[in-house]
Amino acid sequence: MRDLEFLPEWYPKLRRRKRAVAFQAWVTLGIMAFLGLWMLLAQRDVHARETELRDVSSSLTRSVTELDRLKTLEKLKDQYAAQDAVFARIGRPIEMTRLLTTLEELMPPTMSMLDLSVSTEEIKIDSLAARAQQQKGTNRKMKMKLQGVTPTDADLASFLAKVTAKPFFTEVAVVYIKERMDAGHTMREFEVSFTLDLGQLGVN
């Protein structure tokens, strides 16, 4: 028995076209959804990279600031090192003040100081007590040469006796003594060298 076809010929074609159009629509929607998801992920990645870039830029700014601060500290360190080198040669202000005060107390009223040259040095020491404890320390000493004038040899002898009596003055020696005319008066010009133990003086 033969089946009769009551549908027109164009109807199956129309249905196939509708299915093809629907399939294309779903494919297009899928592609658009994929592209939208991809753009969303790309945006998130860009945002993450921008945040990372800001963090790196901020870290770089802090590093530059810290580097500038470090350079400033290094300059201050060099300045302090230079000052310490100068103080090591001439002594710190408090050392010179105490030294001049001590010398003024020891000098007779008629004696005048013409010049005073000073140099400081570090000397390694190894005392009996330090050897017993197996420890070594350092001692700072100041080498000095004092030039002055005095009316009489007795004043000079008195000054030398007072200097020698002080425990922190060592290696006291007269470099020279000669006559000097001052306003028609005969004076005694002299130069004395001695060493000052800054540790015993209480200056470290």
Secondary structure as the mmCIF struct_conf table of DSSP 4:
data_model
#
loop_
_struct_conf.conf_type_id
_struct_conf.id
_struct_conf.beg_label_comp_id
_struct_conf.beg_label_asym_id
_struct_conf.beg_label_seq_id
_struct_conf.end_label_comp_id
_struct_conf.end_label_asym_id
_struct_conf.end_label_seq_id
HELX_LH_PP_P HELX_LH_PP_P1 ARG A 2 LEU A 4
BEND BEND1 LEU A 7 LEU A 7
TURN_TY1_P TURN_TY1_P1 GLU A 9 GLU A 9
HELX_RH_AL_P HELX_RH_AL_P1 TRP A 10 ILE A 90
HELX_RH_AL_P HELX_RH_AL_P2 PRO A 93 LEU A 106
BEND BEND2 MET A 107 MET A 107
TURN_TY1_P TURN_TY1_P2 PRO A 109 THR A 110
STRN STRN1 SER A 112 ILE A 125
HELX_RH_AL_P HELX_RH_AL_P3 LEU A 128 GLN A 133
TURN_TY1_P TURN_TY1_P3 GLN A 134 GLN A 134
STRN STRN2 GLY A 137 THR A 150
BEND BEND3 PRO A 151 PRO A 151
HELX_RH_AL_P HELX_RH_AL_P4 ASP A 153 ALA A 165
BEND BEND4 LYS A 166 LYS A 166
TURN_TY1_P TURN_TY1_P4 PRO A 167 PHE A 168
STRN STRN3 PHE A 169 ASP A 182
TURN_TY1_P TURN_TY1_P5 ALA A 183 GLY A 184
STRN STRN4 HIS A 185 ASP A 197
HELX_RH_AL_P HELX_RH_AL_P5 LEU A 198 LEU A 201
TURN_TY1_P TURN_TY1_P6 GLY A 202 GLY A 202
#
